């Protein structure tokens, strides 16, 4: 690996701090829960957990990571630990629902590690967590970011049947760069197939995420967005890849914010995505995207009104 590139000024981030950050961390620790925010060293952790600072600001948010804190796959962009798989915690669905209530969230994001060691990929456990949250408070919006479950249609259908409000599955990068970016058990076409099955089998909103700065060409990004829209994806996020450590893939380039703005316009105005969150610090779970979904699903807003709500929150 080569030496790290110096980050430009637009990638400066706020360190985690504040009373709300401490409260959320305490709730998670008390219930032995994991978040992708911490495990993957998300650059927005401080902003999301701390919430807003003014009257009417939200309570903060966290993306719960299910099925343990160790992944059966080894993607070269991800900082989650790999191997040493442990049994599932049968109390996790209830503990997550309790934590959501104690933190006071009305929009919950669930994701998970890959569990190729389990016959169902952990899909039953994932689905039960969705149901546990909804049983406690049906008004809570639940977004899930799922693995591909090895392309198993039964596992995907279990998630659909649990009736979350948004199902996301990330393509991560353009087709040419799937390897070495992703584990070889993942794949471009498999991701498209998962997203298409969700779109064809339900009315649930679908979402995916693409990282830039890995050496992709503009025409490859365009084709990826076109392919994603072609299988019915509603919402897409684009963000800058950041190297978690020297043992991970190098950053090929830091993409300028103006380029991200251009991709947002292309996605929404030309390709027809309902919403595109695009910027250097955007991640798959991103607060502006949550405001868009809340306005669209909970408030019954039009797409344009929901976009305005997301822009106001960004």
Secondary structure as the mmCIF struct_conf table of DSSP 4:
data_model
#
loop_
_struct_conf.conf_type_id
_struct_conf.id
_struct_conf.beg_label_comp_id
_struct_conf.beg_label_asym_id
_struct_conf.beg_label_seq_id
_struct_conf.end_label_comp_id
_struct_conf.end_label_asym_id
_struct_conf.end_label_seq_id
HELX_LH_PP_P HELX_LH_PP_P1 UNK A 2 UNK A 8
HELX_RH_3T_P HELX_RH_3T_P1 UNK A 9 UNK A 11
HELX_LH_PP_P HELX_LH_PP_P2 UNK A 14 UNK A 16
BEND BEND1 UNK A 18 UNK A 18
HELX_RH_AL_P HELX_RH_AL_P1 UNK A 19 UNK A 30
TURN_TY1_P TURN_TY1_P1 UNK A 31 UNK A 32
STRN STRN1 UNK A 34 UNK A 35
HELX_RH_AL_P HELX_RH_AL_P2 UNK A 36 UNK A 39
TURN_TY1_P TURN_TY1_P2 UNK A 40 UNK A 41
TURN_TY1_P TURN_TY1_P3 UNK A 43 UNK A 44
HELX_RH_AL_P HELX_RH_AL_P3 UNK A 45 UNK A 50
BEND BEND2 UNK A 53 UNK A 54
TURN_TY1_P TURN_TY1_P4 UNK A 55 UNK A 56
STRN STRN2 UNK A 63 UNK A 66
BEND BEND3 UNK A 67 UNK A 67
BEND BEND4 UNK A 69 UNK A 69
STRN STRN3 UNK A 70 UNK A 71
BEND BEND5 UNK A 72 UNK A 73
TURN_TY1_P TURN_TY1_P5 UNK A 76 UNK A 77
BEND BEND6 UNK A 80 UNK A 80
STRN STRN4 UNK A 81 UNK A 82
BEND BEND7 UNK A 83 UNK A 83
TURN_TY1_P TURN_TY1_P6 UNK A 90 UNK A 91
HELX_RH_AL_P HELX_RH_AL_P4 UNK A 92 UNK A 103
TURN_TY1_P TURN_TY1_P7 UNK A 104 UNK A 104
BEND BEND8 UNK A 106 UNK A 106
STRN STRN5 UNK A 107 UNK A 112
TURN_TY1_P TURN_TY1_P8 UNK A 116 UNK A 117
BEND BEND9 UNK A 118 UNK A 118
TURN_TY1_P TURN_TY1_P9 UNK A 119 UNK A 122
HELX_RH_AL_P HELX_RH_AL_P5 UNK A 123 UNK A 136
TURN_TY1_P TURN_TY1_P10 UNK A 138 UNK A 139
BEND BEND10 UNK A 140 UNK A 140
STRN STRN6 UNK A 141 UNK A 145
HELX_RH_3T_P HELX_RH_3T_P2 UNK A 149 UNK A 151
HELX_RH_AL_P HELX_RH_AL_P6 UNK A 153 UNK A 161
TURN_TY1_P TURN_TY1_P11 UNK A 162 UNK A 163
BEND BEND11 UNK A 165 UNK A 165
STRN STRN7 UNK A 166 UNK A 168
STRN STRN8 UNK A 172 UNK A 172
BEND BEND12 UNK A 173 UNK A 173
HELX_RH_3T_P HELX_RH_3T_P3 UNK A 175 UNK A 177
HELX_RH_AL_P HELX_RH_AL_P7 UNK A 178 UNK A 181
BEND BEND13 UNK A 182 UNK A 182
TURN_TY1_P TURN_TY1_P12 UNK A 184 UNK A 185
HELX_RH_AL_P HELX_RH_AL_P8 UNK A 188 UNK A 201
BEND BEND14 UNK A 203 UNK A 203
STRN STRN9 UNK A 205 UNK A 212
BEND BEND15 UNK A 213 UNK A 215
HELX_RH_AL_P HELX_RH_AL_P9 UNK A 218 UNK A 230
TURN_TY1_P TURN_TY1_P13 UNK A 231 UNK A 232
STRN STRN10 UNK A 235 UNK A 240
BEND BEND16 UNK A 244 UNK A 245
TURN_TY1_P TURN_TY1_P14 UNK A 246 UNK A 247
BEND BEND17 UNK A 248 UNK A 248
HELX_LH_PP_P HELX_LH_PP_P3 UNK A 249 UNK A 251
HELX_RH_AL_P HELX_RH_AL_P10 UNK A 257 UNK A 265
HELX_RH_PI_P HELX_RH_PI_P1 UNK A 266 UNK A 270
BEND BEND18 UNK A 271 UNK A 271
BEND BEND19 UNK A 274 UNK A 274
STRN STRN11 UNK A 275 UNK A 278
BEND BEND20 UNK A 279 UNK A 279
TURN_TY1_P TURN_TY1_P15 UNK A 280 UNK A 281
BEND BEND21 UNK A 284 UNK A 285
HELX_RH_AL_P HELX_RH_AL_P11 UNK A 287 UNK A 293
HELX_RH_PI_P HELX_RH_PI_P2 UNK A 294 UNK A 298
BEND BEND22 UNK A 299 UNK A 299
HELX_RH_AL_P HELX_RH_AL_P12 UNK A 303 UNK A 313
#
